[in-house]
Amino acid sequence: MARPPKVLYTFHPTAAVRSYEATIDWFARFTGCTIMEFSNAAPPVARSGGCNWLVDNQIELAEPNAPDTPTQKFLDRFGPGYLNLALMVDDLAVADEWFTAHGAKPTLPPATRFTFTRPAETCGLQFEWADFDDLSWDPRHNGRYPAKGSPLIDVARTAAWGALVAEPREAVARLRELSPMPIAFERYDAPSGEPAAGLSVGDCVLALYKVPATPDDEARLWGTRVARPRFHLMTFRVRDLAAARAAFAREKVRILREDAANGLFVTHPEDTQGLCMAWTDRDYAGDPRGPL
């Protein structure tokens, strides 16, 4: 009998960047991010980059290495940003059957062990889904934890992935139709710039925000002017927010805005390789890992 797949944890977000080398250097310096693998992938992937260990998770950085590719088109249209979020599920064949029956036919067969659903069928967000069985290289599966050196920011863990959606309530319903991710919190009357809902993805929270009303509003809140649904944010849980603020000030990384009531600030993406990031000293409500 068909059943929905279970999301186990985040595999990685994927970020399109103009320079892989500059971006990995930034992450290494500020967060201790460490290279796990690198490749110059041929078309149709056509990117230089790979997966990197980021505190307690992974991030894939992708610099296009050929013209007229999806990553290059994304950069040309929107600038640097988050292409997708990859989630590990318990069974990709189960996911394929369930997604197809619910109007989100995956782009690749289950035998590939990873696939994608189309943003038009998932509230404007592109998800990757995987069930790789050979993960001995991953620190979360007994792989070696890479040394992280002495980063400028004492990051304890990734707190949340952030996404802009047209209607958060509808997005929660649609995403839970595809996989019954537990609801971490719901605040549909939240002020602009605060999450309206959160879903547990096993190892942190997927926080859903409403798309700002205008590009100017988006520039004020997030430092970007795309004004459309997409993954747009990584939030890091730091041990000392004041120390993080001081470190960014010394390095001339601007704080775009600060939310003192919620213990959080957003750094300006122009100073962080084009990627929007938030920094907080609190866990999101409903964090599946419990208190730090």
KOLZA-657786 format. One record per residue (C-alpha): chain; y, x negated, z; residue in three letters; residue number from 0. Coordinates in steps of 0.1 Angstrom, whole numbers, padded with zeros to 4 digits. Layout:
# residues N
ATOM   unit       Y       X       Z   code   pos
ATOM      A       Y       X       Z    ALA   NUM
...
END
This chain:
# residues 292
ATOM   unit       Y       X       Z   code   pos
ATOM      A    0000    0000    0000    MET     0
ATOM      A    0034   -0013   -0009    ALA     1
ATOM      A    0056   -0024    0020    ARG     2
ATOM      A    0089   -0042    0024    PRO     3
ATOM      A    0088   -0080    0029    PRO     4
ATOM      A    0098   -0095    0062    LYS     5
ATOM      A    0127   -0121    0062    VAL     6
ATOM      A    0115   -0150    0083    LEU     7
ATOM      A    0145   -0173    0083    TYR     8
ATOM      A    0172   -0189    0061    THR     9
ATOM      A    0159   -0213    0035    PHE    10
ATOM      A    0194   -0224    0025    HIS    11
ATOM      A    0227   -0212    0011    PRO    12
ATOM      A    0237   -0228   -0022    THR    13
ATOM      A    0273   -0239   -0028    ALA    14
ATOM      A    0288   -0247   -0062    ALA    15
ATOM      A    0311   -0277   -0058    VAL    16
ATOM      A    0332   -0298   -0081    ARG    17
ATOM      A    0319   -0331   -0067    SER    18
ATOM      A    0286   -0334   -0050    TYR    19
ATOM      A    0294   -0369   -0037    GLU    20
ATOM      A    0327   -0359   -0022    ALA    21
ATOM      A    0313   -0328   -0006    THR    22
ATOM      A    0282   -0344    0010    ILE    23
ATOM      A    0305   -0372    0023    ASP    24
ATOM      A    0328   -0345    0039    TRP    25
ATOM      A    0299   -0327    0055    PHE    26
ATOM      A    0283   -0360    0067    ALA    27
ATOM      A    0316   -0371    0083    ARG    28
ATOM      A    0325   -0338    0100    PHE    29
ATOM      A    0291   -0323    0108    THR    30
ATOM      A    0265   -0351    0105    GLY    31
ATOM      A    0249   -0335    0074    CYS    32
ATOM      A    0222   -0357    0059    THR    33
ATOM      A    0208   -0358    0024    ILE    34
ATOM      A    0172   -0346    0022    MET    35
ATOM      A    0167   -0347   -0016    GLU    36
ATOM      A    0188   -0353   -0047    PHE    37
ATOM      A    0181   -0347   -0084    SER    38
ATOM      A    0199   -0344   -0117    ASN    39
ATOM      A    0182   -0312   -0128    ALA    40
ATOM      A    0180   -0304   -0165    ALA    41
ATOM      A    0191   -0271   -0181    PRO    42
ATOM      A    0188   -0242   -0173    PRO    43
ATOM      A    0195   -0254   -0137    VAL    44
ATOM      A    0218   -0282   -0150    ALA    45
ATOM      A    0231   -0295   -0117    ARG    46
ATOM      A    0234   -0327   -0098    SER    47
ATOM      A    0227   -0322   -0061    GLY    48
ATOM      A    0200   -0310   -0038    GLY    49
ATOM      A    0192   -0298   -0003    CYS    50
ATOM      A    0208   -0314    0028    ASN    51
ATOM      A    0201   -0310    0065    TRP    52
ATOM      A    0230   -0293    0081    LEU    53
ATOM      A    0228   -0292    0119    VAL    54
ATOM      A    0198   -0269    0123    ASP    55
ATOM      A    0196   -0255    0087    ASN    56
ATOM      A    0199   -0266    0051    GLN    57
ATOM      A    0225   -0263    0025    ILE    58
ATOM      A    0220   -0269   -0012    GLU    59
ATOM      A    0250   -0285   -0030    LEU    60
ATOM      A    0253   -0281   -0067    ALA    61
ATOM      A    0276   -0299   -0091    GLU    62
ATOM      A    0272   -0288   -0127    PRO    63
ATOM      A    0261   -0316   -0150    ASN    64
ATOM      A    0263   -0297   -0183    ALA    65
ATOM      A    0288   -0273   -0198    PRO    66
ATOM      A    0283   -0236   -0203    ASP    67
ATOM      A    0259   -0232   -0173    THR    68
ATOM      A    0260   -0205   -0146    PRO    69
ATOM      A    0273   -0230   -0120    THR    70
ATOM      A    0300   -0243   -0143    GLN    71
ATOM      A    0310   -0208   -0153    LYS    72
ATOM      A    0312   -0199   -0116    PHE    73
ATOM      A    0335   -0229   -0109    LEU    74
ATOM      A    0356   -0221   -0139    ASP    75
ATOM      A    0361   -0185   -0128    ARG    76
ATOM      A    0363   -0187   -0091    PHE    77
ATOM      A    0365   -0224   -0080    GLY    78
ATOM      A    0341   -0239   -0054    PRO    79
ATOM      A    0321   -0214   -0033    GLY    80
ATOM      A    0288   -0200   -0023    TYR    81
ATOM      A    0265   -0190   -0051    LEU    82
ATOM      A    0237   -0174   -0032    ASN    83
ATOM      A    0218   -0172    0001    LEU    84
ATOM      A    0181   -0182   -0001    ALA    85
ATOM      A    0158   -0164    0024    LEU    86
ATOM      A    0122   -0172    0033    MET    87
ATOM      A    0099   -0141    0033    VAL    88
ATOM      A    0064   -0136    0044    ASP    89
ATOM      A    0050   -0128    0010    ASP    90
ATOM      A    0068   -0131   -0023    LEU    91
ATOM      A    0042   -0109   -0042    ALA    92
ATOM      A    0049   -0081   -0017    VAL    93
ATOM      A    0086   -0087   -0021    ALA    94
ATOM      A    0083   -0085   -0059    ASP    95
ATOM      A    0065   -0052   -0058    GLU    96
ATOM      A    0088   -0037   -0032    TRP    97
ATOM      A    0120   -0049   -0048    PHE    98
ATOM      A    0109   -0037   -0083    THR    99
ATOM      A    0100   -0002   -0069    ALA   100
ATOM      A    0135   -0001   -0052    HIS   101
ATOM      A    0156   -0009   -0082    GLY   102
ATOM      A    0160   -0047   -0078    ALA   103
ATOM      A    0135   -0063   -0101    LYS   104
ATOM      A    0133   -0101   -0094    PRO   105
ATOM      A    0141   -0125   -0122    THR   106
ATOM      A    0110   -0148   -0118    LEU   107
ATOM      A    0073   -0140   -0111    PRO   108
ATOM      A    0059   -0145   -0076    PRO   109
ATOM      A    0038   -0174   -0088    ALA   110
ATOM      A    0069   -0196   -0090    THR   111
ATOM      A    0072   -0192   -0051    ARG   112
ATOM      A    0109   -0184   -0055    PHE   113
ATOM      A    0129   -0158   -0073    THR   114
ATOM      A    0163   -0141   -0075    PHE   115
ATOM      A    0176   -0106   -0074    THR   116
ATOM      A    0207   -0096   -0093    ARG   117
ATOM      A    0240   -0091   -0076    PRO   118
ATOM      A    0246   -0058   -0093    ALA   119
ATOM      A    0215   -0045   -0075    GLU   120
ATOM      A    0223   -0060   -0041    THR   121
ATOM      A    0259   -0050   -0033    CYS   122
ATOM      A    0274   -0078   -0053    GLY   123
ATOM      A    0255   -0106   -0035    LEU   124
ATOM      A    0230   -0129   -0051    GLN   125
ATOM      A    0199   -0136   -0030    PHE   126
ATOM      A    0172   -0161   -0036    GLU   127
ATOM      A    0138   -0152   -0020    TRP   128
ATOM      A    0110   -0177   -0014    ALA   129
ATOM      A    0076   -0182    0003    ASP   130
ATOM      A    0069   -0218   -0003    PHE   131
ATOM      A    0037   -0229    0016    ASP   132
ATOM      A    0042   -0267    0014    ASP   133
ATOM      A    0071   -0273    0038    LEU   134
ATOM      A    0059   -0304    0056    SER   135
ATOM      A    0091   -0321    0046    TRP   136
ATOM      A    0113   -0295    0064    ASP   137
ATOM      A    0123   -0303    0100    PRO   138
ATOM      A    0116   -0267    0109    ARG   139
ATOM      A    0080   -0273    0098    HIS   140
ATOM      A    0072   -0306    0116    ASN   141
ATOM      A    0092   -0326    0092    GLY   142
ATOM      A    0113   -0355    0104    ARG   143
ATOM      A    0148   -0346    0117    TYR   144
ATOM      A    0172   -0369    0098    PRO   145
ATOM      A    0196   -0390    0119    ALA   146
ATOM      A    0231   -0375    0119    LYS   147
ATOM      A    0252   -0404    0130    GLY   148
ATOM      A    0284   -0396    0150    SER   149
ATOM      A    0301   -0366    0134    PRO   150
ATOM      A    0337   -0358    0142    LEU   151
ATOM      A    0328   -0322    0152    ILE   152
ATOM      A    0302   -0315    0178    ASP   153
ATOM      A    0284   -0286    0161    VAL   154
ATOM      A    0256   -0270    0181    ALA   155
ATOM      A    0241   -0248    0154    ARG   156
ATOM      A    0249   -0226    0124    THR   157
ATOM      A    0262   -0193    0138    ALA   158
ATOM      A    0263   -0171    0107    ALA   159
ATOM      A    0265   -0167    0069    TRP   160
ATOM      A    0293   -0145    0058    GLY   161
ATOM      A    0296   -0122    0028    ALA   162
ATOM      A    0322   -0099    0015    LEU   163
ATOM      A    0311   -0064    0004    VAL   164
ATOM      A    0328   -0033   -0009    ALA   165
ATOM      A    0314   -0010    0017    GLU   166
ATOM      A    0297   -0027    0047    PRO   167
ATOM      A    0279    0005    0058    ARG   168
ATOM      A    0264    0010    0024    GLU   169
ATOM      A    0255   -0027    0022    ALA   170
ATOM      A    0236   -0026    0055    VAL   171
ATOM      A    0216    0004    0042    ALA   172
ATOM      A    0208   -0012    0009    ARG   173
ATOM      A    0198   -0046    0022    LEU   174
ATOM      A    0176   -0030    0049    ARG   175
ATOM      A    0160   -0009    0022    GLU   176
ATOM      A    0149   -0041    0005    LEU   177
ATOM      A    0139   -0058    0038    SER   178
ATOM      A    0141   -0042    0072    PRO   179
ATOM      A    0163   -0070    0087    MET   180
ATOM      A    0173   -0060    0123    PRO   181
ATOM      A    0208   -0048    0128    ILE   182
ATOM      A    0226   -0074    0150    ALA   183
ATOM      A    0258   -0054    0154    PHE   184
ATOM      A    0279   -0026    0137    GLU   185
ATOM      A    0317   -0024    0140    ARG   186
ATOM      A    0327   -0005    0109    TYR   187
ATOM      A    0362    0000    0123    ASP   188
ATOM      A    0367   -0038    0127    ALA   189
ATOM      A    0401   -0052    0117    PRO   190
ATOM      A    0404   -0069    0084    SER   191
ATOM      A    0390   -0104    0086    GLY   192
ATOM      A    0364   -0096    0113    GLU   193
ATOM      A    0328   -0087    0105    PRO   194
ATOM      A    0320   -0050    0102    ALA   195
ATOM      A    0283   -0055    0106    ALA   196
ATOM      A    0256   -0081    0111    GLY   197
ATOM      A    0220   -0084    0101    LEU   198
ATOM      A    0195   -0108    0118    SER   199
ATOM      A    0179   -0132    0092    VAL   200
ATOM      A    0156   -0147    0118    GLY   201
ATOM      A    0175   -0179    0126    ASP   202
ATOM      A    0211   -0166    0127    CYS   203
ATOM      A    0232   -0137    0115    VAL   204
ATOM      A    0243   -0125    0081    LEU   205
ATOM      A    0278   -0111    0088    ALA   206
ATOM      A    0292   -0086    0064    LEU   207
ATOM      A    0330   -0083    0059    TYR   208
ATOM      A    0349   -0058    0038    LYS   209
ATOM      A    0365   -0072    0006    VAL   210
ATOM      A    0402   -0076    0013    PRO   211
ATOM      A    0424   -0050   -0004    ALA   212
ATOM      A    0443   -0075   -0025    THR   213
ATOM      A    0441   -0111   -0036    PRO   214
ATOM      A    0471   -0119   -0013    ASP   215
ATOM      A    0452   -0104    0016    ASP   216
ATOM      A    0422   -0126    0008    GLU   217
ATOM      A    0444   -0157    0005    ALA   218
ATOM      A    0458   -0150    0040    ARG   219
ATOM      A    0424   -0144    0055    LEU   220
ATOM      A    0401   -0168    0037    TRP   221
ATOM      A    0423   -0191    0015    GLY   222
ATOM      A    0408   -0177   -0017    THR   223
ATOM      A    0418   -0151   -0043    ARG   224
ATOM      A    0386   -0140   -0058    VAL   225
ATOM      A    0388   -0104   -0045    ALA   226
ATOM      A    0352   -0094   -0052    ARG   227
ATOM      A    0319   -0091   -0033    PRO   228
ATOM      A    0301   -0124   -0028    ARG   229
ATOM      A    0289   -0149   -0001    PHE   230
ATOM      A    0321   -0165    0011    HIS   231
ATOM      A    0317   -0181    0045    LEU   232
ATOM      A    0297   -0204    0068    MET   233
ATOM      A    0304   -0202    0105    THR   234
ATOM      A    0295   -0230    0128    PHE   235
ATOM      A    0290   -0228    0166    ARG   236
ATOM      A    0307   -0257    0182    VAL   237
ATOM      A    0304   -0269    0218    ARG   238
ATOM      A    0342   -0273    0224    ASP   239
ATOM      A    0366   -0254    0202    LEU   240
ATOM      A    0397   -0272    0215    ALA   241
ATOM      A    0381   -0306    0207    ALA   242
ATOM      A    0372   -0293    0172    ALA   243
ATOM      A    0407   -0281    0167    ARG   244
ATOM      A    0421   -0315    0177    ALA   245
ATOM      A    0397   -0334    0155    ALA   246
ATOM      A    0407   -0313    0125    PHE   247
ATOM      A    0444   -0319    0133    ALA   248
ATOM      A    0438   -0357    0134    ARG   249
ATOM      A    0421   -0355    0100    GLU   250
ATOM      A    0448   -0333    0085    LYS   251
ATOM      A    0424   -0304    0080    VAL   252
ATOM      A    0446   -0273    0082    ARG   253
ATOM      A    0436   -0242    0102    ILE   254
ATOM      A    0442   -0212    0080    LEU   255
ATOM      A    0442   -0187    0108    ARG   256
ATOM      A    0430   -0185    0144    GLU   257
ATOM      A    0414   -0155    0163    ASP   258
ATOM      A    0419   -0165    0199    ALA   259
ATOM      A    0404   -0132    0212    ALA   260
ATOM      A    0371   -0140    0195    ASN   261
ATOM      A    0371   -0177    0200    GLY   262
ATOM      A    0372   -0186    0163    LEU   263
ATOM      A    0393   -0203    0137    PHE   264
ATOM      A    0391   -0206    0099    VAL   265
ATOM      A    0398   -0239    0082    THR   266
ATOM      A    0417   -0240    0049    HIS   267
ATOM      A    0392   -0244    0020    PRO   268
ATOM      A    0416   -0266    0002    GLU   269
ATOM      A    0409   -0292    0029    ASP   270
ATOM      A    0371   -0286    0031    THR   271
ATOM      A    0360   -0293   -0005    GLN   272
ATOM      A    0369   -0257   -0015    GLY   273
ATOM      A    0344   -0241    0008    LEU   274
ATOM      A    0355   -0215    0034    CYS   275
ATOM      A    0343   -0223    0069    MET   276
ATOM      A    0348   -0208    0104    ALA   277
ATOM      A    0343   -0225    0137    TRP   278
ATOM      A    0336   -0207    0170    THR   279
ATOM      A    0325   -0214    0205    ASP   280
ATOM      A    0306   -0181    0208    ARG   281
ATOM      A    0274   -0166    0195    ASP   282
ATOM      A    0276   -0136    0173    TYR   283
ATOM      A    0264   -0104    0188    ALA   284
ATOM      A    0227   -0099    0183    GLY   285
ATOM      A    0220   -0135    0175    ASP   286
ATOM      A    0182   -0136    0172    PRO   287
ATOM      A    0180   -0170    0189    ARG   288
ATOM      A    0196   -0159    0222    GLY   289
ATOM      A    0223   -0178    0240    PRO   290
ATOM      A    0228   -0214    0233    LEU   291
END
